[in-house]
Amino acid sequence: MIGRSLMPLAFTLATLMPAAAASPQEQRGKTFALNNCAKCHSIDKVTPSPLKIAPPFRTLHKRYPIETLGEALAEGIYTGHPTMPTFQLEPDQIGDLLSYLKTLE
């Protein structure tokens, strides 16, 4: 009976506790996305993309395994629509961005 009486308290504490802090790598990836991608893409877990045809980053893992995006980011992202600029990232930027994208899964 004690376990059941503590369940509401445990639930309340769990919902009030802040989420785990982002690692420095995840924070750098989020900053990169904010500065370079957020004009068109949603870079969080809830908002719509400012540009309707730009997929929200939170859905990328449904299309591609996030780990496989590193090579494309290194070689340059090229898309079929003219509003998407070409991006070619440095290895540290790739690691940072991939770490951030994984937080959105």
DSSP file (Angstrom, degrees, kcal/mol; ACC not computed):
  #  RESIDUE AA STRUCTURE BP1 BP2  ACC     N-H-->O    O-->H-N    N-H-->O    O-->H-N    TCO  KAPPA ALPHA  PHI   PSI    X-CA   Y-CA   Z-CA
    1    1 A M     >        0   0    0      0, 0.0     4,-1.9     0, 0.0     5,-0.2   0.000 360.0 360.0 360.0 -32.0    0.0    0.0    0.0
    2    2 A I  H  >  +     0   0    0      1,-0.2     4,-1.3     2,-0.2     5,-0.2   0.920 360.0  55.3 -62.9 -41.7    2.8    2.4    0.7
    3    3 A G  H  > S+     0   0    0      1,-0.2     4,-0.7     2,-0.2     3,-0.3   0.899 108.2  48.1 -57.9 -43.0    4.0    2.1   -3.0
    4    4 A R  H >4 S+     0   0    0      1,-0.2     3,-0.6     2,-0.2    -1,-0.2   0.869 108.5  53.4 -67.1 -36.4    0.6    3.1   -4.3
    5    5 A S  H 3< S+     0   0    0     -4,-1.9     4,-0.4     1,-0.2    -1,-0.2   0.758 109.3  49.5 -72.1 -21.9    0.3    6.1   -2.0
    6    6 A L  H 3X S+     0   0    0     -4,-1.3     4,-2.7    -3,-0.3    -1,-0.2   0.609  88.8  84.8 -89.2 -12.8    3.7    7.4   -3.2
    7    7 A M  H <X S+     0   0    0     -4,-0.7     4,-2.6    -3,-0.6     5,-0.2   0.914  89.0  48.3 -59.7 -45.8    2.9    7.1   -6.9
    8    8 A P  H  > S+     0   0    0      0, 0.0     4,-2.4     0, 0.0    -1,-0.2   0.903 113.2  49.5 -61.9 -36.8    1.1   10.5   -7.2
    9    9 A L  H  > S+     0   0    0     -4,-0.4     4,-2.6     2,-0.2    -2,-0.2   0.924 111.0  48.7 -65.2 -44.0    4.0   12.1   -5.4
   10   10 A A  H  X S+     0   0    0     -4,-2.7     4,-2.3     2,-0.2    -1,-0.2   0.903 112.0  49.3 -63.1 -41.3    6.5   10.4   -7.7
   11   11 A F  H  X S+     0   0    0     -4,-2.6     4,-2.0    -5,-0.2    -1,-0.2   0.926 111.4  49.2 -63.3 -44.6    4.6   11.5  -10.8
   12   12 A T  H  X S+     0   0    0     -4,-2.4     4,-1.4     1,-0.2    -2,-0.2   0.919 112.4  47.4 -61.2 -45.1    4.3   15.1   -9.5
   13   13 A L  H  X S+     0   0    0     -4,-2.6     4,-1.5     1,-0.2    -1,-0.2   0.900 110.6  52.3 -63.9 -40.4    8.1   15.2   -8.8
   14   14 A A  H  < S+     0   0    0     -4,-2.3    -1,-0.2     1,-0.2    -2,-0.2   0.868 110.7  47.0 -65.0 -36.6    8.9   13.8  -12.2
   15   15 A T  H  < S+     0   0    0     -4,-2.0    -1,-0.2     1,-0.2    -2,-0.2   0.751 113.3  48.7 -78.5 -22.2    6.8   16.3  -14.0
   16   16 A L  H  < S+     0   0    0     -4,-1.4    -2,-0.2    -5,-0.2    -1,-0.2   0.701  89.8  95.2 -88.1 -20.5    8.2   19.2  -12.0
   17   17 A M  S  < S-     0   0    0     -4,-1.5     3,-0.1    -5,-0.1    -4,-0.0  -0.489  82.7-112.5 -72.9 137.7   11.9   18.3  -12.5
   18   18 A P        -     0   0    0      0, 0.0     3,-0.1     0, 0.0    -1,-0.1  -0.312  35.6 -99.6 -67.2 153.5   13.6   20.0  -15.4
   19   19 A A        -     0   0    0      1,-0.2     3,-0.1    -2,-0.0     0, 0.0  -0.272  55.5 -76.4 -66.0 160.0   14.7   17.9  -18.4
   20   20 A A        -     0   0    0      1,-0.1    -1,-0.2    -3,-0.1     3,-0.1  -0.302  56.9-104.4 -58.9 140.3   18.3   16.9  -18.5
   21   21 A A        -     0   0    0      1,-0.1    -1,-0.1    -3,-0.1     2,-0.1  -0.359  38.4-104.5 -67.1 145.3   20.6   19.7  -19.6
   22   22 A A        -     0   0    0      1,-0.1    -1,-0.1    -3,-0.1    78,-0.0  -0.422  34.8-115.0 -69.2 143.7   21.9   19.6  -23.2
   23   23 A S     >  -     0   0    0     -2,-0.1     4,-2.6     1,-0.1     5,-0.2  -0.321  30.3-105.7 -69.5 162.4   25.5   18.6  -23.6
   24   24 A P  H  > S+     0   0    0      0, 0.0     4,-2.4     0, 0.0     5,-0.2   0.889 123.4  51.9 -56.9 -38.1   27.8   21.2  -25.0
   25   25 A Q  H  > S+     0   0    0      2,-0.2     4,-2.2     1,-0.2    75,-0.2   0.925 110.4  46.9 -65.8 -44.1   27.8   19.4  -28.3
   26   26 A E  H  > S+     0   0    0      1,-0.2     4,-2.4     2,-0.2    -1,-0.2   0.898 112.0  51.4 -63.5 -40.2   24.0   19.3  -28.5
   27   27 A Q  H  X S+     0   0    0     -4,-2.6     4,-2.3     2,-0.2    -2,-0.2   0.900 109.4  49.2 -65.4 -40.6   23.9   23.0  -27.6
   28   28 A R  H  X S+     0   0    0     -4,-2.4     4,-2.5    -5,-0.2    -1,-0.2   0.902 111.4  50.5 -64.4 -39.6   26.3   23.9  -30.4
   29   29 A G  H  X S+     0   0    0     -4,-2.2     4,-2.5    67,-0.4    -2,-0.2   0.899 110.2  49.1 -63.9 -40.5   24.2   21.9  -32.8
   30   30 A K  H  X S+     0   0    0     -4,-2.4     4,-2.7     2,-0.2    -2,-0.2   0.908 110.7  50.5 -65.1 -41.2   21.1   23.7  -31.7
   31   31 A T  H  X S+     0   0    0     -4,-2.3     4,-2.5     2,-0.2    -2,-0.2   0.910 110.2  50.0 -63.1 -42.6   22.9   27.0  -32.1
   32   32 A F  H  X S+     0   0    0     -4,-2.5     4,-2.3     2,-0.2     5,-0.4   0.945 112.7  46.9 -59.9 -47.8   24.0   26.0  -35.6
   33   33 A A  H  X>S+     0   0    0     -4,-2.5     4,-2.6     1,-0.2     5,-1.9   0.901 112.1  50.6 -62.0 -41.5   20.4   25.0  -36.5
   34   34 A L  H  <5S+     0   0    0     -4,-2.7    -1,-0.2     1,-0.2    -2,-0.2   0.916 116.6  40.3 -62.1 -43.6   19.0   28.2  -35.1
   35   35 A N  H  <5S+     0   0    0     -4,-2.5    -2,-0.2    -5,-0.2    -1,-0.2   0.767 131.7  22.1 -77.5 -26.6   21.5   30.4  -37.0
   36   36 A N  H  <5S+     0   0    0     -4,-2.3    -3,-0.2    -5,-0.2    -2,-0.2   0.613 131.6  25.5-118.2 -16.8   21.4   28.5  -40.3
   37   37 A C  T >X5S+     0   0    0     -4,-2.6     4,-2.9    -5,-0.4     3,-1.7   0.666  93.2  81.8-125.0 -25.9   18.2   26.4  -40.6
   38   38 A A  T 34<S+     0   0    0     -5,-1.9    -4,-0.1     1,-0.3     5,-0.1   0.642  77.2  75.6 -68.8 -14.5   15.4   27.9  -38.5
   39   39 A K  T 34 S+     0   0    0      1,-0.1    -1,-0.3    -5,-0.1    -2,-0.1   0.841 121.6   8.5 -62.6 -30.5   14.5   30.5  -41.1
   40   40 A C  T <4 S+     0   0    0     -3,-1.7    11,-2.2    10,-0.1     2,-0.3   0.723 124.1  59.5-117.0 -39.2   12.8   27.7  -43.0
   41   41 A H  S  < S-     0   0    0     -4,-2.9     2,-0.4     8,-0.2    -1,-0.1  -0.698  76.7-120.3-100.5 145.5   12.8   24.5  -40.8
   42   42 A S        -     0   0    0     12,-0.3    15,-3.1    -2,-0.3    16,-0.3  -0.713  26.5-172.4 -72.9 130.8   11.2   24.0  -37.4
   43   43 A I        +     0   0    0     -2,-0.4     2,-0.2    13,-0.2    -1,-0.1   0.168  58.2  64.8-113.8  17.2   14.2   23.0  -35.2
   44   44 A D  S    S-     0   0    0      3,-0.2    14,-0.5    60,-0.0    -2,-0.1  -0.586  92.2 -97.2-126.0-169.4   12.2   22.0  -32.1
   45   45 A K  S    S+     0   0    0     -2,-0.2    -3,-0.0     1,-0.1    59,-0.0   0.485 108.4  22.0 -91.4  -3.0    9.7   19.4  -31.1
   46   46 A V  S    S+     0   0    0      2,-0.1    -1,-0.1     0, 0.0    -4,-0.0   0.705  90.4  90.1-135.4 -33.7    6.4   21.3  -31.6
   47   47 A T  S    S-     0   0    0      1,-0.1    -3,-0.2     0, 0.0     2,-0.1  -0.355  70.4-114.1 -78.8 152.7    6.4   24.3  -33.9
   48   48 A P        -     0   0    0      0, 0.0    -5,-0.1     0, 0.0    -1,-0.1  -0.425  40.8 -93.5 -75.2 158.8    5.6   24.2  -37.6
   49   49 A S        -     0   0    0      5,-0.2    -8,-0.2    -7,-0.1   -10,-0.1  -0.518  25.6-133.0 -70.2 137.5    8.3   25.0  -40.1
   50   50 A P  S    S+     0   0    0      0, 0.0     2,-0.6     0, 0.0    -9,-0.2   0.864 101.5  53.8 -59.0 -36.0    8.2   28.7  -41.2
   51   51 A L  S >  S-     0   0    0    -11,-2.2     3,-2.1     1,-0.1    -9,-0.1  -0.906  86.3-144.1-101.3 117.0    8.5   27.5  -44.8
   52   52 A K  T 3  S+     0   0    0     -2,-0.6    -3,-0.1     1,-0.3    -1,-0.1   0.807  96.6  50.0 -53.7 -37.2    5.7   25.0  -45.5
   53   53 A I  T 3  S+     0   0    0      2,-0.1    -1,-0.3    -3,-0.1   -12,-0.1   0.601  89.6  94.8 -80.7  -8.8    7.8   22.7  -47.8
   54   54 A A  S <  S-     0   0    0     -3,-2.1   -12,-0.3   -14,-0.3    -5,-0.2  -0.725  79.3-127.5 -85.4 118.8   10.7   22.5  -45.3
   55   55 A P        -     0   0    0      0, 0.0     2,-0.1     0, 0.0    -2,-0.1  -0.375  24.6-108.5 -67.1 140.4   10.4   19.4  -43.1
   56   56 A P    >   -     0   0    0      0, 0.0     3,-2.0     0, 0.0     4,-0.4  -0.432  24.0-126.0 -62.4 140.4   10.6   19.9  -39.4
   57   57 A F  G >  S+     0   0    0    -15,-3.1     3,-1.2     1,-0.3     4,-0.4   0.792 106.7  69.6 -60.1 -27.3   13.9   18.6  -38.0
   58   58 A R  G 3  S+     0   0    0    -14,-0.5    -1,-0.3   -16,-0.3     3,-0.1   0.655  99.8  49.3 -67.3 -12.9   11.9   16.4  -35.5
   59   59 A T  G X> S+     0   0    0     -3,-2.0     3,-1.6     1,-0.1     4,-0.7   0.516  82.8  91.2-101.4  -6.4   10.7   14.3  -38.5
   60   60 A L  H X> S+     0   0    0     -3,-1.2     4,-2.8    -4,-0.4     3,-1.3   0.865  79.9  60.2 -58.6 -37.3   14.1   13.7  -40.2
   61   61 A H  H 34 S+     0   0    0     -4,-0.4    -1,-0.3     1,-0.3    -2,-0.1   0.708  98.8  59.3 -66.3 -17.3   14.7   10.5  -38.2
   62   62 A K  H <4 S+     0   0    0     -3,-1.6    -1,-0.3     1,-0.1    -2,-0.2   0.724 114.9  35.1 -79.6 -21.8   11.5    9.1  -39.8
   63   63 A R  H << S+     0   0    0     -3,-1.3    -2,-0.2    -4,-0.7    -3,-0.1   0.802 130.9  12.7 -96.4 -37.9   13.0    9.5  -43.2
   64   64 A Y  S  < S-     0   0    0     -4,-2.8     2,-0.4     5,-0.0    -1,-0.3  -0.992  79.7-104.8-141.2 142.2   16.7    8.8  -42.6
   65   65 A P    >   -     0   0    0      0, 0.0     3,-1.7     0, 0.0     4,-0.4  -0.594  36.9-132.5 -63.4 127.3   18.7    7.3  -39.8
   66   66 A I  G >  S+     0   0    0     -2,-0.4     3,-1.7     1,-0.3     4,-0.4   0.852 103.0  61.6 -54.3 -39.2   20.3   10.4  -38.3
   67   67 A E  G >  S+     0   0    0      1,-0.3     3,-0.8     2,-0.2    -1,-0.3   0.795  98.1  58.6 -59.3 -28.2   23.8    8.8  -38.2
   68   68 A T  G <> S+     0   0    0     -3,-1.7     4,-0.6     1,-0.2     3,-0.4   0.571  88.6  73.6 -80.7  -7.8   23.7    8.5  -42.0
   69   69 A L  H <> S+     0   0    0     -3,-1.7     4,-2.4    -4,-0.4    -1,-0.2   0.679  75.6  81.5 -77.8 -17.1   23.3   12.2  -42.6
   70   70 A G  H <> S+     0   0    0     -3,-0.8     4,-1.9    -4,-0.4    -1,-0.2   0.897  90.1  49.1 -56.9 -45.3   26.9   12.9  -41.7
   71   71 A E  H  > S+     0   0    0     -3,-0.4     4,-2.4    -4,-0.3     5,-0.2   0.913 111.5  49.1 -63.5 -43.0   28.3   12.1  -45.1
   72   72 A A  H  X S+     0   0    0     -4,-0.6     4,-2.1     1,-0.2    -1,-0.2   0.895 110.8  50.7 -63.7 -39.0   25.7   14.2  -46.9
   73   73 A L  H  < S+     0   0    0     -4,-2.4    16,-2.6     1,-0.2     4,-0.2   0.847 111.9  48.0 -67.1 -32.5   26.5   17.1  -44.6
   74   74 A A  H  < S+     0   0    0     -4,-1.9    -2,-0.2    -5,-0.2    -1,-0.2   0.875 117.3  40.3 -74.1 -38.2   30.2   16.7  -45.3
   75   75 A E  H  < S-     0   0    0     -4,-2.4    -2,-0.2    -5,-0.2    -1,-0.2   0.739 126.4 -89.7 -82.9 -23.6   29.8   16.5  -49.1
   76   76 A G     <  -     0   0    0     -4,-2.1     2,-0.6    -5,-0.2    12,-0.3   0.091  30.5-106.6 116.8 129.6   27.1   19.2  -49.2
   77   77 A I  B     +A   87   0A   0     10,-2.6    10,-0.8    -4,-0.2     2,-0.4  -0.761  38.9 178.9 -86.5 122.6   23.3   19.1  -49.0
   78   78 A Y        -     0   0    0     -2,-0.6     2,-0.3     8,-0.2     8,-0.1  -0.993   2.9-177.3-124.4 130.2   21.7   19.7  -52.4
   79   79 A T        -     0   0    0     -2,-0.4     5,-0.0     5,-0.3     7,-0.0  -0.772  36.8-114.2-123.3 170.8   18.0   19.6  -52.9
   80   80 A G  S    S+     0   0    0     -2,-0.3    -1,-0.0     2,-0.0    -2,-0.0   0.466  91.2  79.4 -83.8  -1.4   15.6   19.9  -55.8
   81   81 A H  S >  S-     0   0    0      1,-0.1     3,-1.3     3,-0.0    -2,-0.2  -0.898  75.3-135.8-113.3 142.9   14.0   23.2  -54.6
   82   82 A P  T 3  S+     0   0    0      0, 0.0    -1,-0.1     0, 0.0    -2,-0.0   0.651  96.2  66.5 -70.4 -16.9   15.7   26.5  -55.2
   83   83 A T  T 3  S+     0   0    0      2,-0.1   -43,-0.0     1,-0.0     0, 0.0   0.668  81.8  87.5 -80.1 -13.9   15.0   28.0  -51.7
   84   84 A M  S <  S-     0   0    0     -3,-1.3    -5,-0.3   -44,-0.0     3,-0.0  -0.756  74.0-144.5 -87.8 114.3   17.3   25.5  -50.0
   85   85 A P        -     0   0    0      0, 0.0     2,-0.4     0, 0.0    -8,-0.1  -0.342  24.8-100.4 -71.7 159.7   20.9   26.8  -49.9
   86   86 A T        -     0   0    0     -8,-0.1     2,-0.4   -10,-0.1    -8,-0.2  -0.670  40.4-165.6 -79.8 131.4   23.8   24.4  -50.3
   87   87 A F  B     +A   77   0A   0    -10,-0.8   -10,-2.6    -2,-0.4     2,-0.4  -0.973  15.4 177.8-121.0 133.3   25.4   23.5  -47.0
   88   88 A Q        -     0   0    0     -2,-0.4     2,-0.2   -12,-0.3   -14,-0.2  -0.958  19.5-160.0-132.1 115.0   28.8   21.8  -46.5
   89   89 A L        -     0   0    0    -16,-2.6   -13,-0.0    -2,-0.4    -2,-0.0  -0.604  17.1-117.2-100.9 154.6   29.7   21.4  -42.9
   90   90 A E     >  -     0   0    0     -2,-0.2     4,-2.4     1,-0.1     3,-0.4  -0.475  39.7-102.5 -78.4 157.5   33.0   20.9  -41.1
   91   91 A P  H  > S+     0   0    0      0, 0.0     4,-2.2     0, 0.0     5,-0.2   0.864 122.2  48.9 -53.3 -41.2   33.4   17.6  -39.2
   92   92 A D  H  > S+     0   0    0      1,-0.2     4,-2.0     2,-0.2     5,-0.1   0.877 110.9  50.6 -69.1 -34.7   32.9   19.3  -35.8
   93   93 A Q  H  > S+     0   0    0     -3,-0.4     4,-2.8     2,-0.2     5,-0.2   0.883 108.8  52.6 -66.4 -38.2   29.8   21.0  -37.0
   94   94 A I  H  X S+     0   0    0     -4,-2.4     4,-2.8     2,-0.2     5,-0.3   0.945 109.5  47.6 -62.7 -48.9   28.4   17.7  -38.3
   95   95 A G  H  X S+     0   0    0     -4,-2.2     4,-2.1     1,-0.2    -1,-0.2   0.904 113.7  48.4 -59.0 -42.3   28.9   16.0  -35.0
   96   96 A D  H  X S+     0   0    0     -4,-2.0     4,-2.1     2,-0.2   -67,-0.4   0.945 113.6  45.5 -63.7 -48.8   27.3   18.9  -33.2
   97   97 A L  H  X S+     0   0    0     -4,-2.8     4,-2.9     1,-0.2    -2,-0.2   0.912 112.9  49.9 -64.8 -42.7   24.3   19.0  -35.5
   98   98 A L  H  X S+     0   0    0     -4,-2.8     4,-2.0    -5,-0.2    -1,-0.2   0.899 109.0  53.0 -62.5 -39.8   23.8   15.3  -35.5
   99   99 A S  H  X S+     0   0    0     -4,-2.1     4,-0.8    -5,-0.3    -1,-0.2   0.916 111.8  45.7 -61.0 -41.9   23.9   15.3  -31.7
  100  100 A Y  H >X S+     0   0    0     -4,-2.1     3,-1.1   -75,-0.2     4,-0.6   0.932 109.4  54.0 -67.3 -44.3   21.2   17.9  -31.6
  101  101 A L  H >< S+     0   0    0     -4,-2.9     3,-1.3     1,-0.3     4,-0.3   0.860 102.3  59.1 -59.1 -35.0   19.0   16.1  -34.2
  102  102 A K  H >< S+     0   0    0     -4,-2.0     3,-1.0     1,-0.3    -1,-0.3   0.792  96.8  61.5 -64.4 -26.9   19.1   13.0  -32.1
  103  103 A T  H << S+     0   0    0     -3,-1.1    -1,-0.3    -4,-0.8    -2,-0.2   0.697  99.6  57.0 -71.7 -16.4   17.5   15.0  -29.2
  104  104 A L  T <<        0   0    0     -3,-1.3    -1,-0.2    -4,-0.6    -2,-0.2   0.526 360.0 360.0 -91.2  -6.8   14.5   15.6  -31.4
  105  105 A E    <         0   0    0     -3,-1.0    -1,-0.2    -4,-0.3    -2,-0.1   0.516 360.0 360.0 -65.2 360.0   13.7   11.9  -32.1
